[in-house]
Amino acid sequence: MNELRYLNKYFYKYRFKIILGILITICSKIFALFTPQLVGKSITLITNQVINPVESEVFRNQISIYILYIIGAAVATGLFTFLMRQTIINVSRYVEFDLKNEIYNHYQQLSIAFYKRNRTGDLMSRISEDVSKVRMYIGPAVMYTINTLTLFVVALVYMYNQSPSLTIYTILPLPFLSISIYFLSKLIHKQSTIVQTHLSTLSSSSQEFFSGIWITKSFALETQTEHKFSDLANSQREKRLNLSKIQAFFHPLMLLLIGISNLIVIYIGGKQYMNGQIENLGTIAEFIIYVNMLTWPVASIGWVTSLIQEAEASQKRINEFLKQIPSITNTNELKTEIEGSISFKNVHFTYEDTKIEALKGITFEVKKGETLAIIGNTGSGKSTILDLIGRLYEVDKGTIYIDGKEIKSLNLNSLRSNIGFVPQDPFLFSDSLRNNIKFGQNKASDNNIIEASKLAVVHDNIINFKNGYDTILGERGITLSGGQKQRVSIARAFIKNPKILLLDDCLSAVDTETEEQILSNIDKITSGKTTIIVSHRISSAKNADNIVVLKDGVITQQGSHKELIIKEGYYKELYQNQLQDI
């Protein structure tokens, strides 16, 4: 139960609703326990009428009163049962809602490195399937526990007052029922854990299959992929069938022990009636109803135990992520004004997951309003520099300064709000083009959207679509070409009007003419703004105020375009090669 202690704060939050639910549950069971007594009295009345008849009018009045009492008790029980579910079960839904929001908010705070270590399917499984298991502990488990305690205590008092010896015989099979259900529930829990774990794998694989369907088709591997998915699905089916086989014993076992209990009541009660130990046949009928009322609550002890075990396992999985401390934290709650000057001082960085040393003693400076171009081959550390400016990672050694202040001392939201970032592989949402562009500035007007699209040279493409800016994109923008996705991503950055603009090789999929138009527009809108362009093309870098050449995480060259093309090195070689390609 250690893991489930995490939920105590929610129990405290909804304590008044829970207490009310407990009181209503007790009232519900008390009214329910009136029925066996009334039925017993009715049968006794009928028996006495057969043996010692009274006036039919008197008999009808008496039996009518008992019938009305039974109906009244049933109505009251039903009403309180409804109110019980409206309180306790609703509380479980409130907690489910709060817990999902807490997990989601925590997910947002975790660093990029966390998402590289964990699969999306597993993250989704914990926020959906695992939270649902926890809800069963908060709602049904609590409700049935209260039911069981109330029924058992009150019913035993009533039964003992009627016949102590018959009470002992009646409840004799119940502990065996509870123990049997407990061990059966343990087996169910064990198999459920296996099913749950494999389901997480299946969900992750399914997501990957669907996301990478174009790769599958391009390699003509549909059949192979289908076989792989089929193997996973068959494995899941076998595990669920094994679980179902175990669960199939649950109700037959209950019915068997209920039948045994009823036979004991009838046999022992009949003998006691014949011996005169029990005065009325109604007592036997009353005990039979008690047995049937008590069987499920007693059996639910094992079931509730299983629910608690499953919830414990699920909450442990949830806590594993909730206990993850974000590597990037906001150290300044006050809003920070960002101007845009950037300085790297002897910055070192190594990726935690791969242990690749991406940057080795990087030092450079970009003044407010200047443009810096970063050139280098694949894996040289270009994108890493942009990630560090956005504080998506923390440096291992050295310091990054923004406006002369250490980057860690800035308000994290202020920093990122003033950065317009265009990745090499743009991510677009399954939404309209309009909303994808507005993502950078939710309050943007239609005119702002159109203006940003024109600057990104994508407006003409959009208006040629059937639904224009209301065109709904497929997953990750799959319905657009690579160049169109990049330009929509650029428009999203432009509309934000940031103080710092980071362009990560975002023109690689556009033609030379379009590239020139976009670069010209960038020069217009970045006046007074700091711009860093990462590129493999000299055409994107040549107009920058300063150019940095990276190789294996080290700056090998630095200067303007005119300075670098006359120096021997990577930049001059790249320039000459690209001139020949023109």
C-alpha positions as CSV (number, residue, x, y, z in Angstrom):
1,M,0.0,0.0,0.0
2,N,3.0,2.3,0.1
3,E,2.6,3.4,-3.5
4,L,-1.1,4.1,-3.0
5,R,-0.3,6.5,-0.2
6,Y,0.3,9.0,-2.9
7,L,-3.5,9.2,-3.3
8,N,-4.1,10.4,0.3
9,K,-4.0,14.0,-0.8
10,Y,-7.0,13.3,-3.1
11,F,-8.9,11.6,-0.3
12,Y,-8.3,14.6,1.8
13,K,-9.4,17.0,-1.0
14,Y,-12.7,15.2,-1.4
15,R,-13.1,14.1,2.3
16,F,-16.5,15.6,2.8
17,K,-18.0,13.9,-0.3
18,I,-16.4,10.6,0.8
19,I,-17.8,10.9,4.4
20,L,-21.2,11.7,3.0
21,G,-20.9,8.7,0.7
22,I,-20.0,6.4,3.6
23,L,-23.0,7.6,5.6
24,I,-25.3,7.1,2.6
25,T,-23.9,3.6,2.1
26,I,-24.6,2.6,5.7
27,C,-28.2,3.9,5.4
28,S,-28.6,1.9,2.1
29,K,-27.5,-1.3,3.7
30,I,-29.6,-0.8,6.9
31,F,-32.7,-0.4,4.7
32,A,-31.7,-3.4,2.6
33,L,-31.5,-5.5,5.8
34,F,-35.1,-4.7,6.6
35,T,-36.3,-6.9,3.7
36,P,-35.2,-10.3,5.2
37,Q,-37.0,-9.5,8.5
38,L,-40.1,-8.4,6.7
39,V,-40.1,-11.5,4.4
40,G,-39.6,-13.7,7.4
41,K,-42.5,-12.1,9.3
42,S,-44.7,-12.4,6.2
43,I,-43.9,-16.2,5.9
44,T,-44.6,-16.6,9.6
45,L,-47.9,-14.8,9.2
46,I,-48.9,-17.0,6.3
47,T,-47.8,-20.2,8.2
48,N,-49.8,-19.1,11.3
49,Q,-52.8,-18.4,9.0
50,V,-52.7,-22.0,7.8
51,I,-52.3,-23.5,11.2
52,N,-54.5,-21.1,13.2
53,P,-56.7,-19.1,10.8
54,V,-57.9,-15.6,11.7
55,E,-60.4,-13.5,9.9
56,S,-59.5,-13.0,6.3
57,E,-59.8,-9.2,6.5
58,V,-57.4,-9.1,9.4
59,F,-54.9,-11.3,7.6
60,R,-55.1,-9.3,4.4
61,N,-54.5,-6.1,6.3
62,Q,-51.5,-7.5,8.1
63,I,-49.9,-9.0,4.9
64,S,-50.6,-5.8,3.0
65,I,-48.8,-3.8,5.6
66,Y,-45.8,-6.1,5.4
67,I,-45.8,-5.9,1.6
68,L,-45.9,-2.1,1.8
69,Y,-43.0,-2.1,4.2
70,I,-41.0,-4.4,1.8
71,I,-41.7,-2.1,-1.1
72,G,-40.8,1.0,1.0
73,A,-37.6,-0.6,2.1
74,A,-36.7,-1.6,-1.5
75,V,-37.4,2.0,-2.7
76,A,-35.4,3.5,0.1
77,T,-32.5,1.0,-0.6
78,G,-32.6,1.9,-4.3
79,L,-32.6,5.6,-3.6
80,F,-29.7,5.4,-1.2
81,T,-27.8,3.1,-3.5
82,F,-28.2,5.7,-6.3
83,L,-27.0,8.5,-4.0
84,M,-24.1,6.2,-2.9
85,R,-22.9,5.8,-6.4
86,Q,-23.4,9.5,-7.1
87,T,-21.0,10.3,-4.3
88,I,-18.3,7.6,-4.0
89,I,-18.1,6.7,-7.7
90,N,-18.2,10.4,-8.7
91,V,-15.4,11.0,-6.3
92,S,-13.4,8.3,-8.1
93,R,-14.0,10.1,-11.4
94,Y,-12.9,13.4,-9.9
95,V,-9.7,11.9,-8.7
96,E,-9.2,10.2,-12.1
97,F,-9.6,13.6,-13.7
98,D,-7.2,15.3,-11.3
99,L,-4.6,12.5,-11.5
100,K,-4.6,12.5,-15.3
101,N,-4.1,16.3,-15.3
102,E,-1.3,16.0,-12.8
103,I,0.4,13.4,-14.9
104,Y,-0.1,15.4,-18.1
105,N,1.2,18.6,-16.5
106,H,4.2,16.7,-15.2
107,Y,4.9,15.2,-18.6
108,Q,5.1,18.8,-19.9
109,Q,7.7,19.7,-17.4
110,L,10.0,16.8,-18.1
111,S,13.0,17.4,-20.4
112,I,13.5,16.3,-24.0
113,A,15.9,13.6,-22.7
114,F,13.1,11.9,-20.9
115,Y,11.0,11.5,-24.1
116,K,14.0,10.1,-25.8
117,R,14.3,7.4,-23.2
118,N,10.6,6.5,-23.1
119,R,8.2,5.3,-25.8
120,T,5.0,7.3,-26.5
121,G,2.8,4.2,-26.2
122,D,4.1,3.6,-22.7
123,L,3.5,7.2,-21.7
124,M,-0.1,6.9,-23.0
125,S,-0.7,3.6,-21.2
126,R,0.2,5.1,-17.9
127,I,-2.0,8.1,-18.2
128,S,-5.0,6.0,-19.4
129,E,-4.9,2.3,-18.5
130,D,-3.0,2.7,-15.2
131,V,-5.1,5.6,-14.1
132,S,-8.2,3.6,-14.8
133,K,-6.9,0.8,-12.5
134,V,-6.2,3.3,-9.8
135,R,-9.8,4.7,-10.1
136,M,-11.1,1.2,-9.4
137,Y,-9.4,1.4,-6.0
138,I,-10.7,4.8,-5.2
139,G,-14.3,4.1,-6.2
140,P,-15.5,0.5,-6.3
141,A,-13.0,-0.9,-3.8
142,V,-13.9,1.7,-1.2
143,M,-17.6,1.3,-1.9
144,Y,-17.6,-2.4,-1.7
145,T,-15.5,-2.4,1.5
146,I,-18.0,-0.2,3.2
147,N,-20.8,-2.4,1.9
148,T,-19.2,-5.5,3.3
149,L,-18.5,-4.1,6.7
150,T,-22.0,-2.6,7.1
151,L,-23.8,-5.7,5.9
152,F,-21.7,-8.1,7.8
153,V,-21.9,-6.3,11.2
154,V,-25.6,-5.5,11.0
155,A,-26.7,-8.8,9.5
156,L,-24.8,-10.8,12.0
157,V,-26.4,-9.0,14.9
158,Y,-29.9,-9.7,13.4
159,M,-29.1,-13.3,12.7
160,Y,-27.5,-14.0,16.1
161,N,-30.6,-12.6,17.8
162,Q,-32.8,-15.0,15.8
163,S,-30.7,-18.2,16.1
164,P,-27.0,-18.2,17.4
165,S,-26.4,-21.8,16.3
166,L,-27.9,-21.4,12.8
167,T,-25.9,-18.2,12.4
168,I,-22.6,-20.1,13.0
169,Y,-23.6,-22.8,10.4
170,T,-24.7,-20.2,7.9
171,I,-21.4,-18.2,7.9
172,L,-19.2,-21.3,8.0
173,P,-18.7,-21.5,4.2
174,L,-18.1,-17.8,3.9
175,P,-14.5,-17.7,5.0
176,F,-13.7,-20.5,2.5
177,L,-15.4,-18.4,-0.2
178,S,-13.4,-15.3,0.7
179,I,-10.1,-17.2,0.9
180,S,-10.8,-18.9,-2.5
181,I,-11.7,-15.6,-4.1
182,Y,-8.5,-14.1,-2.6
183,F,-6.2,-16.7,-4.2
184,L,-8.1,-16.6,-7.4
185,S,-7.8,-12.8,-7.4
186,K,-4.0,-13.1,-6.9
187,L,-3.8,-15.3,-10.0
188,I,-6.0,-12.8,-11.9
189,H,-3.8,-9.9,-10.7
190,K,-0.6,-11.7,-11.9
191,Q,-2.1,-12.4,-15.3
192,S,-3.6,-8.9,-15.5
193,T,-0.1,-7.4,-14.9
194,I,1.2,-9.5,-17.8
195,V,-1.7,-8.4,-20.0
196,Q,-1.2,-4.8,-19.1
197,T,2.5,-4.8,-19.8
198,H,2.1,-6.5,-23.1
199,L,-0.7,-4.1,-24.0
200,S,1.7,-1.2,-23.5
201,T,4.1,-2.8,-25.9
202,L,1.3,-3.4,-28.4
203,S,0.1,0.2,-28.2
204,S,3.6,1.5,-28.7
205,S,4.1,-0.8,-31.7
206,S,0.8,0.1,-33.2
207,Q,1.5,3.8,-33.0
208,E,4.9,3.3,-34.6
209,F,3.3,1.2,-37.4
210,F,0.8,3.9,-38.2
211,S,3.2,6.8,-37.9
212,G,5.7,5.1,-40.2
213,I,3.2,3.7,-42.7
214,W,4.8,5.7,-45.6
215,I,8.2,4.0,-44.9
216,T,6.5,0.6,-44.8
217,K,4.9,1.2,-48.1
218,S,8.0,2.7,-49.8
219,F,9.9,-0.4,-48.9
220,A,7.0,-2.7,-49.9
221,L,7.1,-4.3,-46.4
222,E,3.3,-4.3,-45.7
223,T,3.3,-8.1,-45.5
224,Q,6.2,-8.3,-43.1
225,T,4.8,-5.5,-40.9
226,E,1.4,-7.3,-40.9
227,H,3.0,-10.5,-39.7
228,K,4.9,-8.6,-37.0
229,F,1.8,-6.9,-35.8
230,S,-0.2,-10.2,-36.1
231,D,2.4,-11.9,-33.9
232,L,2.0,-9.2,-31.2
233,A,-1.8,-9.3,-31.5
234,N,-1.8,-13.1,-31.2
235,S,0.4,-12.9,-28.2
236,Q,-1.9,-10.4,-26.6
237,R,-4.9,-12.6,-27.4
238,E,-3.3,-15.7,-25.8
239,K,-2.5,-13.7,-22.6
240,R,-6.1,-12.3,-22.5
241,L,-7.5,-15.8,-23.0
242,N,-5.3,-17.1,-20.1
243,L,-6.8,-14.3,-18.0
244,S,-10.3,-15.1,-19.1
245,K,-9.8,-18.8,-18.2
246,I,-8.9,-17.8,-14.7
247,Q,-11.7,-15.3,-14.4
248,A,-14.2,-18.0,-15.6
249,F,-13.8,-19.7,-12.2
250,F,-15.0,-16.7,-10.3
251,H,-18.8,-16.8,-10.7
252,P,-19.1,-20.6,-10.7
253,L,-17.1,-20.7,-7.4
254,M,-19.5,-18.1,-5.9
255,L,-22.6,-19.9,-7.1
256,L,-21.2,-23.2,-5.7
257,L,-20.6,-21.8,-2.2
258,I,-23.9,-19.9,-2.2
259,G,-25.7,-23.2,-3.0
260,I,-23.8,-25.0,-0.2
261,S,-24.7,-22.2,2.2
262,N,-28.4,-22.4,1.2
263,L,-28.4,-26.1,1.6
264,I,-26.8,-25.8,5.1
265,V,-29.5,-23.2,6.1
266,I,-32.3,-25.4,4.8
267,Y,-30.9,-28.6,6.4
268,I,-29.9,-27.3,9.7
269,G,-32.8,-24.8,9.9
270,G,-35.3,-27.6,9.0
271,K,-33.9,-29.9,11.7
272,Q,-34.0,-27.1,14.3
273,Y,-37.6,-26.3,13.3
274,M,-38.6,-29.9,13.7
275,N,-36.9,-30.0,17.1
276,G,-38.6,-26.9,18.2
277,Q,-35.4,-24.8,18.4
278,I,-36.8,-22.5,15.8
279,E,-40.4,-21.4,16.3
280,N,-41.2,-20.1,12.8
281,L,-40.5,-21.2,9.2
282,G,-40.1,-17.5,8.4
283,T,-36.7,-17.6,10.3
284,I,-35.3,-20.1,7.7
285,A,-36.5,-17.9,4.8
286,E,-34.9,-14.9,6.6
287,F,-31.6,-16.7,6.9
288,I,-31.6,-17.8,3.2
289,I,-32.0,-14.1,2.2
290,Y,-29.2,-13.2,4.6
291,V,-26.9,-15.8,3.0
292,N,-27.6,-14.5,-0.5
293,M,-27.1,-10.9,0.7
294,L,-23.8,-11.7,2.5
295,T,-22.3,-13.9,-0.1
296,W,-21.2,-11.2,-2.6
297,P,-19.9,-8.8,0.0
298,V,-17.8,-11.6,1.5
299,A,-16.7,-12.7,-1.9
300,S,-15.9,-9.1,-2.7
301,I,-13.2,-9.1,-0.1
302,G,-11.0,-11.2,-2.4
303,W,-12.1,-9.1,-5.4
304,V,-11.4,-5.9,-3.6
305,T,-8.0,-7.2,-2.6
306,S,-7.3,-7.9,-6.3
307,L,-8.4,-4.4,-7.2
308,I,-6.1,-2.9,-4.6
309,Q,-3.2,-5.1,-5.8
310,E,-3.8,-4.0,-9.4
311,A,-4.1,-0.4,-8.3
312,E,-0.8,-0.7,-6.3
313,A,1.0,-2.0,-9.4
314,S,-0.5,0.7,-11.6
315,Q,0.2,3.5,-9.1
316,K,3.8,2.3,-8.9
317,R,4.2,2.7,-12.7
318,I,2.6,6.2,-12.4
319,N,4.9,7.2,-9.5
320,E,7.9,6.1,-11.5
321,F,7.2,9.1,-13.8
322,L,5.8,11.4,-11.2
323,K,8.9,11.1,-9.1
324,Q,11.0,12.0,-12.1
325,I,12.6,15.4,-11.3
326,P,12.7,17.7,-14.4
327,S,16.2,18.3,-15.4
328,I,15.2,21.8,-16.6
329,T,13.5,23.9,-14.0
330,N,12.4,27.5,-13.8
331,T,14.6,29.3,-11.3
332,N,13.1,32.7,-11.7
333,E,9.4,33.3,-11.2
334,L,9.6,36.9,-12.3
335,K,9.1,37.9,-15.9
336,T,12.4,38.6,-17.7
337,E,12.7,41.1,-20.6
338,I,14.7,39.5,-23.4
339,E,16.7,41.7,-25.8
340,G,18.4,39.0,-27.9
341,S,22.2,39.1,-27.4
342,I,23.7,35.6,-27.0
343,S,27.1,34.5,-25.7
344,F,28.6,31.0,-25.4
345,K,31.6,30.7,-23.0
346,N,33.6,27.4,-23.2
347,V,30.4,25.3,-23.5
348,H,30.6,21.5,-23.3
349,F,27.7,19.2,-23.7
350,T,27.3,15.4,-23.9
351,Y,24.0,13.6,-24.7
352,E,23.0,11.5,-21.7
353,D,21.4,8.6,-23.6
354,T,24.1,8.1,-26.2
355,K,27.1,9.6,-24.4
356,I,28.1,11.4,-27.5
357,E,30.1,14.6,-26.8
358,A,28.3,17.0,-29.1
359,L,30.1,20.3,-28.0
360,K,33.7,20.7,-26.9
361,G,34.5,24.2,-25.5
362,I,32.3,26.3,-27.8
363,T,32.8,30.0,-27.5
364,F,31.1,32.7,-29.6
365,E,29.0,35.8,-29.3
366,V,26.0,37.2,-31.2
367,K,25.0,40.8,-30.5
368,K,21.4,42.0,-30.5
369,G,20.1,42.3,-34.0
370,E,23.0,40.3,-35.6
371,T,22.7,37.2,-37.7
372,L,24.9,34.2,-37.1
373,A,25.2,31.3,-39.5
374,I,26.4,27.9,-38.3
375,I,27.9,25.6,-40.9
376,G,29.1,22.0,-40.5
377,N,28.7,18.5,-41.5
378,T,26.1,16.1,-40.0
379,G,26.7,15.4,-36.3
380,S,29.0,18.4,-35.8
381,G,26.8,19.9,-33.1
382,K,24.9,22.6,-35.0
383,S,21.4,21.7,-33.8
384,T,22.7,21.1,-30.3
385,I,23.6,24.8,-30.0
386,L,20.0,25.8,-30.9
387,D,18.6,23.4,-28.3
388,L,20.9,24.9,-25.6
389,I,19.8,28.4,-26.5
390,G,16.1,27.3,-26.0
391,R,17.3,25.6,-22.8
392,L,16.0,22.3,-23.8
393,Y,19.1,20.8,-22.3
394,E,21.5,22.0,-19.6
395,V,25.2,22.5,-20.4
396,D,27.7,20.1,-18.8
397,K,30.4,22.7,-18.5
398,G,30.7,26.4,-19.4
399,T,28.1,29.1,-19.4
400,I,25.5,30.5,-21.8
401,Y,24.6,34.2,-21.4
402,I,21.5,35.9,-22.7
403,D,21.7,39.7,-22.6
404,G,24.7,39.3,-20.3
405,K,22.8,37.2,-17.8
406,E,23.4,33.5,-17.2
407,I,20.6,31.6,-19.0
408,K,19.7,29.6,-15.9
409,S,18.8,32.9,-14.1
410,L,16.2,33.9,-16.7
411,N,12.5,33.1,-16.4
412,L,12.1,30.0,-18.5
413,N,8.8,31.0,-20.0
414,S,10.0,34.5,-20.9
415,L,13.0,33.0,-22.6
416,R,11.1,30.5,-24.7
417,S,8.3,32.9,-25.5
418,N,10.8,35.2,-27.1
419,I,12.3,32.5,-29.3
420,G,11.0,31.5,-32.7
421,F,12.3,28.0,-33.5
422,V,12.0,26.3,-36.9
423,P,13.3,22.7,-36.7
424,Q,14.8,20.8,-39.6
425,D,12.0,18.2,-39.3
426,P,9.0,20.4,-38.7
427,F,6.2,19.0,-36.5
428,L,2.7,19.9,-37.6
429,F,-0.5,19.0,-35.8
430,S,-3.5,17.1,-37.2
431,D,-5.4,20.4,-37.4
432,S,-6.2,23.1,-39.9
433,L,-3.3,25.1,-41.5
434,R,-4.7,28.2,-39.9
435,N,-4.4,26.8,-36.4
436,N,-0.9,25.3,-37.2
437,I,0.3,28.8,-38.1
438,K,-1.5,30.4,-35.2
439,F,0.2,28.0,-32.8
440,G,3.0,30.5,-32.5
441,Q,0.6,33.3,-31.6
442,N,-3.0,32.3,-30.6
443,K,-4.3,35.8,-30.7
444,A,-3.2,36.4,-34.3
445,S,-5.7,37.7,-36.8
446,D,-6.4,36.3,-40.2
447,N,-4.4,39.2,-41.7
448,N,-1.5,38.3,-39.5
449,I,-1.7,34.6,-40.6
450,I,-1.8,35.6,-44.3
451,E,1.1,38.1,-43.9
452,A,3.3,35.4,-42.1
453,S,2.4,32.9,-44.9
454,K,3.4,35.4,-47.6
455,L,6.8,36.0,-45.8
456,A,7.3,32.2,-45.7
457,V,6.4,32.0,-49.4
458,V,3.6,29.4,-48.7
459,H,0.5,31.6,-49.1
460,D,0.1,30.8,-52.8
461,N,0.2,27.1,-52.0
462,I,-2.4,27.3,-49.3
463,I,-5.0,29.3,-51.3
464,N,-4.8,26.7,-54.0
465,F,-6.0,24.0,-51.6
466,K,-9.7,23.3,-51.8
467,N,-10.3,24.5,-48.2
468,G,-7.5,27.1,-48.1
469,Y,-6.4,27.9,-44.6
470,D,-9.1,25.6,-43.2
471,T,-7.4,22.5,-44.8
472,I,-7.1,19.8,-42.2
473,L,-3.6,18.2,-42.2
474,G,-2.9,14.5,-41.7
475,E,-0.8,13.3,-38.8
476,R,2.4,15.3,-38.5
477,G,1.4,17.2,-41.7
478,I,1.8,14.2,-43.9
479,T,-0.6,15.6,-46.5
480,L,2.0,18.4,-47.3
481,S,5.3,18.1,-49.1
482,G,8.5,18.5,-47.2
483,G,9.1,22.0,-48.5
484,Q,5.5,23.0,-47.7
485,K,5.8,21.7,-44.1
486,Q,9.0,23.7,-43.6
487,R,7.5,26.9,-44.9
488,V,4.4,26.5,-42.7
489,S,6.7,26.0,-39.8
490,I,8.6,29.1,-40.8
491,A,5.3,31.1,-40.9
492,R,4.5,29.8,-37.4
493,A,7.8,31.3,-36.2
494,F,7.4,34.5,-38.1
495,I,3.9,35.2,-36.7
496,K,5.3,35.0,-33.2
497,N,7.5,38.0,-33.9
498,P,10.3,36.8,-31.6
499,K,13.3,38.6,-30.3
500,I,15.4,35.5,-31.2
501,L,14.9,33.5,-34.4
502,L,16.5,30.0,-34.6
503,L,16.4,28.3,-38.1
504,D,17.7,24.8,-38.1
505,D,18.4,23.9,-41.7
506,C,14.7,24.7,-42.3
507,L,15.2,25.5,-46.1
508,S,16.7,22.1,-47.0
509,A,13.5,21.0,-48.8
510,V,12.8,24.1,-50.8
511,D,14.2,25.1,-54.2
512,T,16.9,27.7,-54.6
513,E,14.5,30.4,-55.9
514,T,12.1,30.0,-52.9
515,E,15.1,29.9,-50.6
516,E,16.2,33.3,-51.9
517,Q,12.7,34.8,-51.4
518,I,12.5,33.5,-47.8
519,L,16.0,34.7,-47.0
520,S,15.2,38.1,-48.4
521,N,12.1,38.2,-46.2
522,I,14.0,37.1,-43.2
523,D,16.4,40.0,-43.7
524,K,13.4,42.3,-43.7
525,I,11.6,41.0,-40.6
526,T,14.7,40.3,-38.5
527,S,15.8,43.9,-38.3
528,G,16.7,44.4,-34.7
529,K,16.2,40.7,-34.0
530,T,18.9,38.1,-33.3
531,T,18.9,35.4,-35.9
532,I,20.9,32.1,-35.9
533,I,20.8,30.1,-39.1
534,V,22.0,26.5,-39.2
535,S,22.5,25.3,-42.8
536,H,24.4,23.1,-45.2
537,R,24.0,25.7,-47.9
538,I,26.4,28.6,-48.4
539,S,23.5,30.5,-49.9
540,S,21.7,30.6,-46.5
541,A,24.8,31.7,-44.6
542,K,26.6,34.1,-46.9
543,N,24.7,37.2,-45.8
544,A,25.1,36.6,-42.1
545,D,27.1,39.0,-40.0
546,N,29.2,36.2,-38.7
547,I,29.7,32.6,-39.7
548,V,30.8,29.7,-37.4
549,V,32.1,26.4,-38.9
550,L,31.8,23.4,-36.7
551,K,33.5,20.0,-36.9
552,D,33.1,17.3,-34.3
553,G,31.8,19.8,-31.7
554,V,34.6,22.2,-32.1
555,I,34.7,25.6,-33.9
556,T,37.3,25.3,-36.7
557,Q,36.6,28.6,-38.5
558,Q,34.9,31.8,-37.7
559,G,34.4,35.1,-39.7
560,S,32.3,36.7,-42.5
561,H,31.6,35.1,-45.9
562,K,34.2,37.3,-47.6
563,E,36.8,36.3,-45.0
564,L,36.1,32.6,-45.1
565,I,36.0,32.0,-48.8
566,I,39.6,33.1,-49.1
567,K,40.8,30.9,-46.3
568,E,41.6,27.2,-46.7
569,G,39.2,25.0,-44.9
570,Y,35.8,23.4,-44.8
571,Y,33.8,26.6,-45.7
572,K,35.9,27.3,-48.9
573,E,35.6,23.7,-50.0
574,L,31.8,23.7,-49.5
575,Y,31.5,27.0,-51.3
576,Q,33.5,25.8,-54.3
577,N,31.5,22.5,-54.4
578,Q,28.2,24.3,-54.3
579,L,29.3,26.8,-57.0
580,Q,30.0,23.8,-59.3
581,D,26.5,22.4,-58.7
582,I,24.8,25.6,-59.7
